[in-house]
Amino acid sequence: MKKFKFTIRGQEFDVDIKEIEGSNAQIEVNGTVYDVEIKVDEKAKKTPQFVRKAVINKPGEGQIQKSAGASAIKAPLPGTIIKIGVAVGDAINVGDTVLVMEAMKMENNVLAEKAGTVKAIKVNVGDAVLQDDVLIEIG
């Protein structure tokens, strides 16, 4: 495989690496064959490890305040709003398409999961949204 020439305390050694298999190697030193074990120190991984700190909200912060019977339609996945099919005050039924969003290069219809009246539209056409962002509030 590879040949090396070592000098240790003035004495020369011709080393020929014959075969390496896992952590074992067969080498020849000045004509004598030896089976040796190779020990390698584990190197630190170069892949960074991200650590996210826990988000601690104050009471009521970051939560939707629900009044009696109010609910919200949330984004099922990250994407961009390309069409809004309802307006504030519209009555909607379960299964109605309320808006269309583009996600993963596909158009996805967002359907109403609950019947009611549209109280507020929290997004505009062209807005980028994350998963679970509130899109429409229903009362």
DSSP file (Angstrom, degrees, kcal/mol; ACC not computed):
  #  RESIDUE AA STRUCTURE BP1 BP2  ACC     N-H-->O    O-->H-N    N-H-->O    O-->H-N    TCO  KAPPA ALPHA  PHI   PSI    X-CA   Y-CA   Z-CA
    1    1 A M              0   0    0      0, 0.0     2,-0.4     0, 0.0    17,-0.2   0.000 360.0 360.0 360.0 -73.3    0.0    0.0    0.0
    2    2 A K  E     -A   17   0A   0     15,-1.0    15,-3.0     2,-0.0     2,-0.4  -0.970 360.0-150.4-132.2 147.2    2.4    2.7    1.3
    3    3 A K  E     +A   16   0A   0     -2,-0.4     2,-0.3    13,-0.2    13,-0.2  -0.942  16.3 179.7-118.8 139.9    6.0    2.7    2.1
    4    4 A F  E     -A   15   0A   0     11,-3.4    11,-2.7    -2,-0.4     2,-0.5  -0.916  20.5-145.0-133.7 159.4    7.7    4.9    4.7
    5    5 A K  E     -A   14   0A   0     -2,-0.3     2,-0.3     9,-0.2     9,-0.2  -0.979  22.0-173.1-127.9 117.6   11.2    5.4    6.0
    6    6 A F  E     -A   13   0A   0      7,-2.8     7,-3.2    -2,-0.5     2,-0.5  -0.844  13.8-157.7-111.1 146.6   11.6    6.2    9.7
    7    7 A T  E     +A   12   0A   0     -2,-0.3     2,-0.5     5,-0.2     5,-0.2  -0.978  14.5 178.2-122.4 117.5   14.7    7.1   11.6
    8    8 A I  E >  S-A   11   0A   0      3,-2.9     3,-2.0    -2,-0.5    -2,-0.0  -0.975  73.0 -20.8-123.6 118.2   14.5    6.5   15.4
    9    9 A R  T 3  S-     0   0    0     -2,-0.5    -1,-0.1     1,-0.3     3,-0.1   0.867 128.6 -51.1  51.0  42.1   17.6    7.3   17.5
   10   10 A G  T 3  S+     0   0    0      1,-0.2     2,-0.4    -3,-0.0    -1,-0.3   0.336 114.8 115.7  84.0  -7.9   19.7    7.1   14.4
   11   11 A Q  E <   -A    8   0A   0     -3,-2.0    -3,-2.9     2,-0.0     2,-0.3  -0.830  58.8-137.1-100.1 132.8   18.5    3.7   13.3
   12   12 A E  E     -A    7   0A   0     -2,-0.4     2,-0.4    -5,-0.2    -5,-0.2  -0.674  16.6-168.2 -92.0 141.2   16.6    3.6   10.0
   13   13 A F  E     -A    6   0A   0     -7,-3.2    -7,-2.8    -2,-0.3     2,-0.7  -0.996  14.1-148.8-128.0 130.5   13.4    1.5    9.5
   14   14 A D  E     -A    5   0A   0     -2,-0.4    16,-2.6    -9,-0.2     2,-0.5  -0.897  22.7-168.9 -96.0 116.8   11.7    0.7    6.2
   15   15 A V  E     -AB   4  29A   0    -11,-2.7   -11,-3.4    -2,-0.7     2,-0.5  -0.929   9.5-173.9-114.8 127.8    8.0    0.4    6.9
   16   16 A D  E     -AB   3  28A   0     12,-2.7    12,-2.6    -2,-0.5     2,-0.8  -0.974  17.2-146.0-122.1 117.4    5.6   -1.0    4.4
   17   17 A I  E     +AB   2  27A   0    -15,-3.0   -15,-1.0    -2,-0.5    10,-0.2  -0.746  21.2 177.4 -83.9 113.5    1.8   -0.9    5.2
   18   18 A K  E     -     0   0A   0      8,-2.3     2,-0.3    -2,-0.8     9,-0.2   0.924  59.3  -6.8 -82.9 -48.8    0.4   -4.0    3.6
   19   19 A E  E     - B   0  26A   0      7,-1.6     7,-3.0   -18,-0.0     2,-0.4  -0.995  50.0-160.8-155.4 139.8   -3.2   -3.9    4.6
   20   20 A I  E     + B   0  25A   0     -2,-0.3     2,-0.4     5,-0.2     5,-0.2  -0.994  14.0 172.4-125.7 127.0   -5.6   -1.8    6.7
   21   21 A E  E >   - B   0  24A   0      3,-3.2     3,-2.0    -2,-0.4     2,-0.3  -0.912  63.9 -52.6-136.6 106.8   -8.9   -3.3    7.8
   22   22 A G  T 3  S-     0   0    0     -2,-0.4     0, 0.0     1,-0.3     0, 0.0  -0.507 121.7 -20.1  65.0-122.4  -10.9   -1.3   10.3
   23   23 A S  T 3  S+     0   0    0     -2,-0.3    15,-3.9    -3,-0.1     2,-0.4   0.259 123.9  86.8-102.0  11.9   -8.6   -0.6   13.3
   24   24 A N  E <   -BC  21  37A   0     -3,-2.0    -3,-3.2    13,-0.2     2,-0.3  -0.883  54.0-177.9-111.7 144.2   -6.2   -3.4   12.4
   25   25 A A  E     -BC  20  36A   0     11,-2.9    11,-3.0    -2,-0.4     2,-0.6  -0.977  22.3-142.2-138.4 152.1   -3.3   -3.2   10.1
   26   26 A Q  E     +BC  19  35A   0     -7,-3.0    -8,-2.3    -2,-0.3    -7,-1.6  -0.971  31.7 174.4-114.0 119.7   -0.6   -5.5    8.7
   27   27 A I  E     -BC  17  34A   0      7,-2.7     7,-3.5    -2,-0.6     2,-0.5  -0.872  25.8-142.0-125.2 157.7    2.8   -3.8    8.4
   28   28 A E  E     -BC  16  33A   0    -12,-2.6   -12,-2.7    -2,-0.3     2,-0.5  -0.983  14.2-170.1-120.8 123.2    6.2   -4.9    7.5
   29   29 A V  E >  S-BC  15  32A   0      3,-3.0     3,-2.0    -2,-0.5   -14,-0.2  -0.958  75.3 -26.4-116.7 114.9    9.2   -3.4    9.3
   30   30 A N  T 3  S-     0   0    0    -16,-2.6    -1,-0.2    -2,-0.5   -15,-0.1   0.858 129.8 -45.4  48.5  42.2   12.6   -4.2    7.9
   31   31 A G  T 3  S+     0   0    0    -17,-0.3     2,-0.5     1,-0.2    -1,-0.3   0.325 115.9 111.7  90.7  -7.9   11.3   -7.5    6.4
   32   32 A T  E <   -C   29   0A   0     -3,-2.0    -3,-3.0     2,-0.0     2,-0.4  -0.880  61.0-137.9-103.5 130.2    9.3   -8.6    9.5
   33   33 A V  E     -C   28   0A   0     -2,-0.5     2,-0.4    -5,-0.2    -5,-0.3  -0.702  23.1-176.7 -90.6 134.5    5.5   -8.6    9.3
   34   34 A Y  E     -C   27   0A   0     -7,-3.5    -7,-2.7    -2,-0.4     2,-0.6  -0.968  23.6-141.5-128.2 143.4    3.5   -7.4   12.3
   35   35 A D  E     +C   26   0A   0     -2,-0.4     2,-0.3    -9,-0.2    -9,-0.2  -0.936  34.5 179.6 -99.4 123.4   -0.2   -7.2   12.9
   36   36 A V  E     -C   25   0A   0    -11,-3.0   -11,-2.9    -2,-0.6     2,-0.5  -0.875  27.5-128.9-126.6 156.6   -0.9   -3.9   14.8
   37   37 A E  E     -C   24   0A   0     -2,-0.3     2,-0.5   -13,-0.2   -13,-0.2  -0.901  21.6-141.9-104.4 132.4   -4.0   -2.2   16.2
   38   38 A I        -     0   0    0    -15,-3.9     2,-0.5    -2,-0.5    -2,-0.0  -0.824  11.5-160.7 -96.4 126.2   -4.5    1.5   15.1
   39   39 A K        -     0   0    0     -2,-0.5     2,-0.5     2,-0.0    -2,-0.0  -0.934   9.2-173.9-109.1 124.9   -5.8    3.8   17.8
   40   40 A V        -     0   0    0     -2,-0.5     2,-0.3     3,-0.0    -2,-0.0  -0.970  23.1-127.9-121.3 129.0   -7.4    7.0   16.6
   41   41 A D        -     0   0    0     -2,-0.5     2,-0.3     1,-0.1    -2,-0.0  -0.560  33.6-112.3 -71.7 135.2   -8.5    9.8   18.9
   42   42 A E        -     0   0    0     -2,-0.3     2,-0.2     1,-0.1    -1,-0.1  -0.526  31.2-139.0 -70.6 130.5  -12.1   10.8   18.1
   43   43 A K        -     0   0    0     -2,-0.3     2,-0.1     1,-0.1     3,-0.1  -0.598  25.9 -97.6 -87.5 151.6  -12.2   14.3   16.7
   44   44 A A        -     0   0    0     -2,-0.2     2,-0.1     1,-0.1    -1,-0.1  -0.429  46.6-103.4 -66.1 141.3  -14.9   16.7   17.7
   45   45 A K        -     0   0    0      1,-0.1    -1,-0.1    -2,-0.1    -3,-0.0  -0.409  20.5-150.6 -68.0 141.1  -17.8   16.8   15.3
   46   46 A K        +     0   0    0     -2,-0.1    -1,-0.1     2,-0.1    -2,-0.1   0.575  67.4 103.3 -89.1 -10.3  -17.8   19.8   13.0
   47   47 A T  S    S-     0   0    0      1,-0.1    -2,-0.1     2,-0.0     2,-0.0  -0.606  76.1-125.4 -74.7 123.8  -21.6   19.8   12.6
   48   48 A P        -     0   0    0      0, 0.0     2,-0.6     0, 0.0    -2,-0.1  -0.360  14.5-142.1 -69.8 149.8  -22.9   22.6   14.8
   49   49 A Q        -     0   0    0     -2,-0.0     2,-0.4     2,-0.0    -2,-0.0  -0.960  13.2-144.6-115.2 120.0  -25.6   21.7   17.3
   50   50 A F        -     0   0    0     -2,-0.6     2,-0.5     2,-0.0     0, 0.0  -0.669  10.9-164.9 -88.4 134.1  -28.3   24.3   17.8
   51   51 A V        -     0   0    0     -2,-0.4     2,-0.5     2,-0.0    -2,-0.0  -0.976   5.2-157.6-120.5 121.5  -29.7   24.9   21.2
   52   52 A R        -     0   0    0     -2,-0.5     2,-0.1     3,-0.0     3,-0.1  -0.852  15.4-130.8-102.7 129.5  -33.0   26.8   21.4
   53   53 A K        -     0   0    0     -2,-0.5     2,-0.2     1,-0.1    -1,-0.0  -0.466  31.8-100.6 -74.8 148.6  -33.9   28.5   24.7
   54   54 A A        -     0   0    0     -2,-0.1     2,-0.6     1,-0.1    -1,-0.1  -0.462  32.6-127.7 -68.6 138.3  -37.3   27.9   26.1
   55   55 A V        -     0   0    0     -2,-0.2     2,-0.6    -3,-0.1    -1,-0.1  -0.790  21.4-162.9 -90.0 123.9  -39.8   30.7   25.5
   56   56 A I        -     0   0    0     -2,-0.6     2,-0.3     0, 0.0    -2,-0.0  -0.928   6.9-161.4-111.9 113.4  -41.4   31.8   28.7
   57   57 A N        -     0   0    0     -2,-0.6     3,-0.1     4,-0.1     5,-0.1  -0.655  19.4-119.1 -92.2 148.1  -44.5   33.9   28.1
   58   58 A K    >   -     0   0    0     -2,-0.3     3,-2.5     1,-0.2    -1,-0.1  -0.463  58.4 -68.9 -73.8 157.8  -46.1   36.2   30.7
   59   59 A P  T 3  S+     0   0    0      0, 0.0    -1,-0.2     0, 0.0     3,-0.1  -0.261 123.7   6.0 -53.0 125.8  -49.7   35.2   31.6
   60   60 A G  T >  S+     0   0    0      1,-0.3     3,-0.9    -3,-0.1     2,-0.3   0.283  98.6 128.2  85.5 -11.1  -51.9   35.8   28.6
   61   61 A E  T <  S+     0   0    0     -3,-2.5    -1,-0.3     1,-0.2     3,-0.1  -0.614  74.0   9.0 -83.2 136.5  -49.1   36.8   26.3
   62   62 A G  T 3  S+     0   0    0     -2,-0.3     2,-0.4     1,-0.3    -1,-0.2   0.613 105.0 109.9  75.8  12.5  -48.8   35.0   22.9
   63   63 A Q  S <  S-     0   0    0     -3,-0.9     2,-0.5    -4,-0.0    -1,-0.3  -0.901  72.9-114.7-120.1 150.0  -52.2   33.4   23.3
   64   64 A I        -     0   0    0     -2,-0.4     2,-0.8    -3,-0.1     8,-0.0  -0.700  27.3-133.8 -81.3 126.7  -55.4   34.1   21.5
   65   65 A Q        -     0   0    0     -2,-0.5     2,-0.5    -5,-0.0    -1,-0.0  -0.736  25.1-157.1 -81.7 115.8  -58.0   35.5   23.8
   66   66 A K        -     0   0    0     -2,-0.8     2,-0.1     4,-0.0     3,-0.1  -0.808   5.8-159.3 -99.2 129.2  -61.2   33.5   23.0
   67   67 A S    >   -     0   0    0     -2,-0.5     3,-2.0     1,-0.2     2,-0.2  -0.415  54.0 -54.4 -90.4 179.4  -64.6   34.8   23.8
   68   68 A A  T 3  S-     0   0    0      1,-0.3    -1,-0.2    -2,-0.1     3,-0.1  -0.360 126.9  -4.0 -59.8 120.0  -67.5   32.5   24.1
   69   69 A G  T 3  S+     0   0    0      1,-0.3    -1,-0.3    -2,-0.2     2,-0.2   0.400  98.6 135.0  81.3  -3.0  -67.7   30.4   20.9
   70   70 A A    <   +     0   0    0     -3,-2.0     2,-0.3    46,-0.0    -1,-0.3  -0.529  24.7 166.0 -80.5 146.4  -64.9   32.2   19.1
   71   71 A S  E     -D  138   0B   0     67,-3.0    67,-3.2    -2,-0.2     2,-0.3  -0.906  23.8-128.5-147.9 177.0  -62.2   30.2   17.3
   72   72 A A  E     -D  137   0B   0     -2,-0.3     2,-0.6    65,-0.3    65,-0.2  -0.962   9.4-134.9-133.8 147.7  -59.4   30.7   14.8
   73   73 A I  E     -D  136   0B   0     63,-3.5    62,-3.2    -2,-0.3    63,-1.5  -0.918  33.6-162.6 -98.5 123.2  -58.4   29.2   11.5
   74   74 A K  E     -D  134   0B   0     -2,-0.6    60,-0.2    60,-0.2    57,-0.1  -0.705  27.1 -93.6-108.6 158.1  -54.6   28.6   11.6
   75   75 A A        -     0   0    0     58,-2.4    57,-3.0    55,-0.3    58,-0.1  -0.528  26.8-152.1 -68.2 126.9  -52.0   27.9    8.9
   76   76 A P  S    S-     0   0    0      0, 0.0    -1,-0.2     0, 0.0    55,-0.1   0.753  76.7  -7.4 -73.7 -22.5  -51.6   24.2    8.4
   77   77 A L  S    S-     0   0    0     53,-0.1    52,-0.1    56,-0.1    56,-0.1  -0.961  93.1 -71.3-161.2 165.8  -48.0   24.7    7.2
   78   78 A P  S    S+     0   0    0      0, 0.0     2,-0.3     0, 0.0    52,-0.2  -0.368  73.5 111.8 -65.7 143.1  -45.6   27.5    6.3
   79   79 A G  E     -F  129   0C   0     50,-2.1    50,-3.0    24,-0.1     2,-0.4  -0.966  61.3 -75.6 180.0-164.6  -46.4   29.3    3.1
   80   80 A T  E     -FG 128 102C   0     22,-2.5    22,-3.3    -2,-0.3     2,-0.4  -0.977  37.6-121.4-124.8 134.5  -47.6   32.4    1.3
   81   81 A I  E     + G   0 101C   0     46,-2.6    45,-3.2    -2,-0.4    20,-0.2  -0.606  35.3 167.4 -74.9 125.4  -51.2   33.6    1.1
   82   82 A I  E     +     0   0C   0     18,-2.5     2,-0.3    -2,-0.4    19,-0.2   0.586  63.2  15.7-115.7 -15.5  -52.3   33.9   -2.6
   83   83 A K  E     - G   0 100C   0     17,-1.7    17,-3.0    41,-0.1     2,-0.5  -0.936  54.1-157.0-159.8 135.4  -56.1   34.3   -2.3
   84   84 A I  E     - G   0  99C   0     -2,-0.3    15,-0.3    15,-0.2    14,-0.1  -0.971   8.7-174.4-113.2 123.5  -58.6   35.2    0.4
   85   85 A G        +     0   0    0     13,-2.5     2,-0.3    -2,-0.5    14,-0.2   0.344  60.5  54.7-102.7   6.0  -62.1   34.0   -0.4
   86   86 A V        -     0   0    0     12,-0.6     2,-0.3     4,-0.0     6,-0.0  -0.880  61.9-149.4-133.4 165.6  -64.1   35.6    2.5
   87   87 A A    >   -     0   0    0     -2,-0.3     3,-2.2    33,-0.0    31,-0.3  -0.893  42.4 -77.3-129.8 162.5  -64.6   39.0    4.0
   88   88 A V  T 3  S+     0   0    0     -2,-0.3    31,-0.2     1,-0.3     3,-0.1  -0.388 120.3  26.6 -60.1 131.4  -65.3   40.2    7.5
   89   89 A G  T 3  S+     0   0    0     29,-2.7    -1,-0.3     1,-0.3     2,-0.1   0.208  87.8 134.6  98.6 -14.3  -69.0   39.5    8.3
   90   90 A D    <   -     0   0    0     -3,-2.2    28,-2.7    27,-0.1     2,-0.4  -0.421  54.6-129.0 -68.6 141.2  -69.4   36.6    5.9
   91   91 A A  E     -I  117   0D   0     26,-0.2     2,-0.3    -2,-0.1    26,-0.2  -0.779  30.3-170.2 -87.9 133.6  -71.1   33.5    7.2
   92   92 A I  E     -I  116   0D   0     24,-3.3    24,-2.2    -2,-0.4     2,-0.3  -0.917  10.4-148.9-126.4 153.5  -69.1   30.3    6.6
   93   93 A N    >   -     0   0    0     -2,-0.3     3,-2.0    22,-0.2    19,-0.3  -0.733  41.4 -76.3-113.3 164.3  -70.0   26.6    6.9
   94   94 A V  T 3  S+     0   0    0     -2,-0.3    19,-0.2     1,-0.2     3,-0.1  -0.405 119.8  21.8 -59.6 130.4  -67.8   23.6    7.8
   95   95 A G  T 3  S+     0   0    0     17,-3.1    -1,-0.2     1,-0.3     2,-0.1   0.323  86.3 139.5  93.0  -7.1  -65.6   22.7    4.8
   96   96 A D    <   -     0   0    0     -3,-2.0    16,-2.4    16,-0.1     2,-0.7  -0.459  59.3-117.3 -68.1 141.5  -65.9   26.1    3.0
   97   97 A T  E     + H   0 111C   0     14,-0.2    14,-0.2     1,-0.2     3,-0.1  -0.724  36.5 174.7 -79.6 117.1  -62.6   27.3    1.4
   98   98 A V  E     -     0   0C   0     12,-2.5   -13,-2.5    -2,-0.7   -12,-0.6   0.758  62.1 -10.2 -96.5 -29.2  -61.7   30.5    3.2
   99   99 A L  E     -GH  84 110C   0     11,-1.2    11,-3.1   -15,-0.3     2,-0.4  -0.985  57.6-128.5-161.2 166.4  -58.3   31.1    1.6
  100  100 A V  E     -GH  83 109C   0    -17,-3.0   -18,-2.5    -2,-0.3   -17,-1.7  -0.973  24.8-174.8-121.8 134.3  -55.7   29.6   -0.7
  101  101 A M  E     -GH  81 108C   0      7,-2.7     7,-3.4    -2,-0.4     2,-0.6  -0.958  22.5-129.8-129.3 149.5  -52.0   29.5    0.2
  102  102 A E  E     +GH  80 107C   0    -22,-3.3   -22,-2.5    -2,-0.4     2,-0.3  -0.859  35.8 162.5 -97.7 126.1  -48.9   28.4   -1.6
  103  103 A A  E >   - H   0 106C   0      3,-2.7     3,-1.1    -2,-0.6   -24,-0.1  -0.985  65.8  -1.1-145.3 132.3  -46.7   25.9    0.3
  104  104 A M  T 3  S-     0   0    0     -2,-0.3     3,-0.1     1,-0.3    -1,-0.1   0.875 129.5 -58.5  55.5  41.4  -44.0   23.6   -1.0
  105  105 A K  T 3  S+     0   0    0      1,-0.2     2,-0.3    -3,-0.0    -1,-0.3   0.726 118.4 104.6  63.4  25.6  -44.7   24.9   -4.6
  106  106 A M  E <  S-H  103   0C   0     -3,-1.1    -3,-2.7     2,-0.0     2,-0.5  -0.979  73.1-120.3-133.7 147.8  -48.4   23.7   -4.4
  107  107 A E  E     -H  102   0C   0     -2,-0.3     2,-0.4    -5,-0.2    -5,-0.2  -0.761  32.2-167.0 -85.6 130.1  -51.6   25.6   -3.9
  108  108 A N  E     -H  101   0C   0     -7,-3.4    -7,-2.7    -2,-0.5     2,-0.4  -0.975  15.1-137.5-123.3 127.1  -53.4   24.5   -0.8
  109  109 A N  E     -H  100   0C   0     -2,-0.4     2,-0.6    -9,-0.2    -9,-0.2  -0.675  14.0-147.2 -80.0 132.7  -57.0   25.3    0.1
  110  110 A V  E     -H   99   0C   0    -11,-3.1   -12,-2.5    -2,-0.4   -11,-1.2  -0.915  20.5-157.7-102.0 121.4  -57.5   26.2    3.7
  111  111 A L  E     -H   97   0C   0     -2,-0.6     2,-0.3   -14,-0.2   -14,-0.2  -0.670  19.9-108.0-103.6 152.2  -61.0   25.0    4.9
  112  112 A A        -     0   0    0    -16,-2.4   -17,-3.1   -19,-0.3   -16,-0.1  -0.615  23.1-169.2 -74.6 131.4  -63.2   26.1    7.7
  113  113 A E  S    S+     0   0    0     -2,-0.3     2,-0.3   -19,-0.2   -19,-0.1   0.514  74.2  37.0 -96.0  -7.8  -63.3   23.5   10.5
  114  114 A K  S    S-     0   0    0    -21,-0.2    -1,-0.2   -43,-0.0     2,-0.2  -0.998  82.1-119.9-145.1 141.7  -66.2   25.3   12.2
  115  115 A A        +     0   0    0     -2,-0.3     2,-0.3    -3,-0.1   -22,-0.2  -0.519  60.2  96.7 -77.7 150.1  -69.3   27.1   11.0
  116  116 A G  E    S-I   92   0D   0    -24,-2.2   -24,-3.3    -2,-0.2     2,-0.4  -0.989  70.2 -57.3 165.2-161.4  -69.7   30.8   12.1
  117  117 A T  E     -I   91   0D   0     -2,-0.3    22,-2.9   -26,-0.2     2,-0.5  -0.932  49.1-110.9-116.2 137.8  -69.2   34.4   11.0
  118  118 A V  E     +E  138   0B   0    -28,-2.7   -29,-2.7    -2,-0.4    20,-0.2  -0.552  36.9 174.5 -69.6 117.3  -65.8   35.8   10.0
  119  119 A K  E     -     0   0B   0     18,-2.7     2,-0.3    -2,-0.5    19,-0.2   0.809  63.9  -1.8 -92.5 -37.1  -64.8   38.3   12.8
  120  120 A A  E     -E  137   0B   0     17,-1.5    17,-2.9   -33,-0.1     2,-0.6  -0.986  52.1-144.9-157.4 144.1  -61.3   39.2   11.6
  121  121 A I  E     -E  136   0B   0     -2,-0.3    15,-0.2    15,-0.2    14,-0.1  -0.966  14.9-172.3-111.0 117.3  -58.9   38.4    8.8
  122  122 A K        +     0   0    0     13,-2.8     2,-0.3    -2,-0.6    14,-0.2   0.449  61.5  53.2 -92.1  -2.0  -55.3   38.5   10.1
  123  123 A V        -     0   0    0     12,-0.6     2,-0.3     4,-0.0    12,-0.0  -0.860  62.8-147.5-131.4 164.8  -53.5   38.2    6.8
  124  124 A N    >   -     0   0    0     -2,-0.3     3,-2.0   -43,-0.0   -43,-0.3  -0.855  42.8 -79.5-123.9 162.3  -53.3   39.8    3.4
  125  125 A V  T 3  S+     0   0    0     -2,-0.3   -43,-0.2     1,-0.2     3,-0.1  -0.427 119.7  27.2 -60.6 133.3  -52.5   38.4    0.0
  126  126 A G  T 3  S+     0   0    0    -45,-3.2    -1,-0.2     1,-0.3     2,-0.2   0.247  87.5 135.5  96.2 -11.3  -48.8   38.0   -0.4
  127  127 A D    <   -     0   0    0     -3,-2.0   -46,-2.6   -46,-0.1     2,-0.5  -0.469  51.5-135.3 -71.0 140.1  -48.1   37.6    3.3
  128  128 A A  E     -F   80   0C   0    -48,-0.2     2,-0.3    -2,-0.2   -48,-0.2  -0.833  28.2-170.6 -92.3 132.1  -45.7   34.8    4.4
  129  129 A V  E     -F   79   0C   0    -50,-3.0   -50,-2.1    -2,-0.5     2,-0.2  -0.883  15.2-136.4-125.0 155.8  -47.0   32.8    7.3
  130  130 A L    >   -     0   0    0     -2,-0.3     3,-2.0   -52,-0.2   -55,-0.3  -0.652  45.8 -73.9-102.5 163.8  -45.6   30.1    9.6
  131  131 A Q  T 3  S+     0   0    0      1,-0.3    -1,-0.1    -2,-0.2     3,-0.1  -0.324 119.3  15.2 -57.9 137.3  -47.3   26.9   10.7
  132  132 A D  T 3  S+     0   0    0    -57,-3.0    -1,-0.3     1,-0.3     2,-0.2   0.509  86.3 145.9  72.8   8.6  -50.1   27.6   13.3
  133  133 A D    <   -     0   0    0     -3,-2.0   -58,-2.4   -58,-0.1     2,-0.4  -0.532  58.9-107.7 -68.2 142.9  -50.2   31.4   12.6
  134  134 A V  E     +D   74   0B   0    -60,-0.2   -60,-0.2    -2,-0.2     3,-0.1  -0.615  43.9 170.2 -75.4 126.6  -53.7   32.7   13.0
  135  135 A L  E     +     0   0B   0    -62,-3.2   -13,-2.8    -2,-0.4   -12,-0.6   0.830  63.5   8.7-101.3 -49.1  -55.2   33.5    9.6
  136  136 A I  E     -DE  73 121B   0    -63,-1.5   -63,-3.5   -15,-0.2     2,-0.5  -0.998  62.0-142.8-139.8 138.1  -58.9   34.1   10.3
  137  137 A E  E     -DE  72 120B   0    -17,-2.9   -18,-2.7    -2,-0.4   -17,-1.5  -0.876  18.3-162.6-101.5 134.8  -60.9   34.5   13.5
  138  138 A I  E      DE  71 118B   0    -67,-3.2   -67,-3.0    -2,-0.5   -20,-0.2  -0.925 360.0 360.0-118.3 139.8  -64.4   33.1   13.5
  139  139 A G              0   0    0    -22,-2.9   -21,-0.1    -2,-0.4    -1,-0.1   0.383 360.0 360.0-119.1 360.0  -67.2   34.0   16.0
